[in-house]
Amino acid sequence: MCLSIPSQIISIDENNYAIVDTLGVRRGVSLDLVSDSVEVGDYVLIHVGFAMQKINTQQAKESLKIYKQIVDEIGEEEVFTHFSKE
């Protein structure tokens, strides 16, 4: 099973490469596969180093709220263990 957690764009450079924040973790991703126009502050879904899709802010915030509830309820270590088995 593959989960894609909404990530917020922090910056975009001249090579269409973005720094995004995913639940407090920053990483670099390519924006080359996103068909929509994106800006700093937008949310995207990421897979293996590429942003795949822009999602609206309300949908992203609702998803992040649910992820945080899951982590709070079962613990961060169990979440990692559970999803790494699938």
C-alpha atoms as a printed R data frame, in Angstrom:
   type eleno elety resid chain resno      x      y       z
1  ATOM     1    CA   MET     A     1  0.000  0.000   0.000
2  ATOM     2    CA   CYS     A     2  1.281  3.416  -0.866
3  ATOM     3    CA   LEU     A     3  0.172  6.541   0.972
4  ATOM     4    CA   SER     A     4  0.751  9.962  -0.395
5  ATOM     5    CA   ILE     A     5  0.710 12.646   2.243
6  ATOM     6    CA   PRO     A     6 -0.039 16.190   1.099
7  ATOM     7    CA   SER     A     7  3.078 18.325   1.030
8  ATOM     8    CA   GLN     A     8  3.179 22.105   0.969
9  ATOM     9    CA   ILE     A     9  5.497 23.861  -1.473
10 ATOM    10    CA   ILE     A    10  8.006 26.052   0.366
11 ATOM    11    CA   SER     A    11 10.071 27.250  -2.600
12 ATOM    12    CA   ILE     A    12 10.495 26.663  -6.337
13 ATOM    13    CA   ASP     A    13 13.747 27.202  -8.224
14 ATOM    14    CA   GLU     A    14 14.409 28.023 -11.877
15 ATOM    15    CA   ASN     A    15 14.708 24.298 -12.749
16 ATOM    16    CA   ASN     A    16 11.122 23.559 -11.629
17 ATOM    17    CA   TYR     A    17 12.486 21.880  -8.502
18 ATOM    18    CA   ALA     A    18 10.632 22.535  -5.242
19 ATOM    19    CA   ILE     A    19 11.321 22.252  -1.556
20 ATOM    20    CA   VAL     A    20  8.212 20.896   0.153
21 ATOM    21    CA   ASP     A    21  7.177 20.345   3.750
22 ATOM    22    CA   THR     A    22  5.594 16.990   4.589
23 ATOM    23    CA   LEU     A    23  4.438 16.902   8.214
24 ATOM    24    CA   GLY     A    24  7.487 18.930   9.257
25 ATOM    25    CA   VAL     A    25 10.018 17.125   7.048
26 ATOM    26    CA   ARG     A    26 11.471 19.120   4.174
27 ATOM    27    CA   ARG     A    27 12.580 17.472   0.948
28 ATOM    28    CA   GLY     A    28 13.254 18.328  -2.662
29 ATOM    29    CA   VAL     A    29 10.945 17.204  -5.465
30 ATOM    30    CA   SER     A    30 10.595 17.756  -9.173
31 ATOM    31    CA   LEU     A    31  7.471 19.541 -10.388
32 ATOM    32    CA   ASP     A    32  7.918 18.335 -13.991
33 ATOM    33    CA   LEU     A    33  5.017 15.840 -13.846
34 ATOM    34    CA   VAL     A    34  2.404 18.215 -12.433
35 ATOM    35    CA   SER     A    35  0.105 19.409 -15.211
36 ATOM    36    CA   ASP     A    36 -1.438 22.245 -13.174
37 ATOM    37    CA   SER     A    37  0.297 25.513 -12.427
38 ATOM    38    CA   VAL     A    38  1.684 25.490  -8.879
39 ATOM    39    CA   GLU     A    39  2.971 28.227  -6.587
40 ATOM    40    CA   VAL     A    40  4.629 28.509  -3.202
41 ATOM    41    CA   GLY     A    41  2.020 27.597  -0.588
42 ATOM    42    CA   ASP     A    42  0.162 25.085  -2.790
43 ATOM    43    CA   TYR     A    43 -0.182 21.442  -1.759
44 ATOM    44    CA   VAL     A    44  0.945 18.524  -3.917
45 ATOM    45    CA   LEU     A    45  0.998 14.740  -3.672
46 ATOM    46    CA   ILE     A    46  4.452 13.187  -4.081
47 ATOM    47    CA   HIS     A    47  5.739  9.834  -5.287
48 ATOM    48    CA   VAL     A    48  9.443  8.892  -5.436
49 ATOM    49    CA   GLY     A    49 10.772 12.396  -5.736
50 ATOM    50    CA   PHE     A    50  8.158 13.767  -8.103
51 ATOM    51    CA   ALA     A    51  5.104 15.850  -7.331
52 ATOM    52    CA   MET     A    52  2.306 14.012  -9.133
53 ATOM    53    CA   GLN     A    53 -0.759 16.141  -8.527
54 ATOM    54    CA   LYS     A    54 -1.804 19.475  -7.084
55 ATOM    55    CA   ILE     A    55 -4.586 19.232  -4.498
56 ATOM    56    CA   ASN     A    56 -6.720 22.007  -3.085
57 ATOM    57    CA   THR     A    57 -5.812 23.488   0.272
58 ATOM    58    CA   GLN     A    58 -8.989 22.395   2.053
59 ATOM    59    CA   GLN     A    59 -8.580 18.784   0.935
60 ATOM    60    CA   ALA     A    60 -4.900 18.837   1.941
61 ATOM    61    CA   LYS     A    61 -5.626 20.219   5.404
62 ATOM    62    CA   GLU     A    62 -8.390 17.656   5.995
63 ATOM    63    CA   SER     A    63 -6.032 14.835   4.973
64 ATOM    64    CA   LEU     A    64 -3.226 16.159   7.202
65 ATOM    65    CA   LYS     A    65 -5.642 16.381  10.137
66 ATOM    66    CA   ILE     A    66 -6.581 12.712   9.654
67 ATOM    67    CA   TYR     A    67 -2.913 11.648   9.389
68 ATOM    68    CA   LYS     A    68 -2.119 13.482  12.607
69 ATOM    69    CA   GLN     A    69 -5.055 11.804  14.369
70 ATOM    70    CA   ILE     A    70 -3.810  8.377  13.244
71 ATOM    71    CA   VAL     A    71 -0.299  9.112  14.504
72 ATOM    72    CA   ASP     A    72 -1.627 10.448  17.806
73 ATOM    73    CA   GLU     A    73 -3.871  7.416  18.339
74 ATOM    74    CA   ILE     A    74 -1.531  4.572  17.463
75 ATOM    75    CA   GLY     A    75  1.882  6.185  17.756
76 ATOM    76    CA   GLU     A    76  4.428  7.193  15.161
77 ATOM    77    CA   GLU     A    77  6.505  4.018  15.479
78 ATOM    78    CA   GLU     A    78  3.489  1.738  14.977
79 ATOM    79    CA   VAL     A    79  2.385  3.711  11.917
80 ATOM    80    CA   PHE     A    80  5.803  3.183  10.321
81 ATOM    81    CA   THR     A    81  5.863 -0.509  11.265
82 ATOM    82    CA   HIS     A    82  2.310 -1.108  10.006
83 ATOM    83    CA   PHE     A    83  2.758  0.555   6.624
84 ATOM    84    CA   SER     A    84  6.248 -0.798   5.981
85 ATOM    85    CA   LYS     A    85  4.810 -4.376   6.057
86 ATOM    86    CA   GLU     A    86  2.401 -3.728   3.210
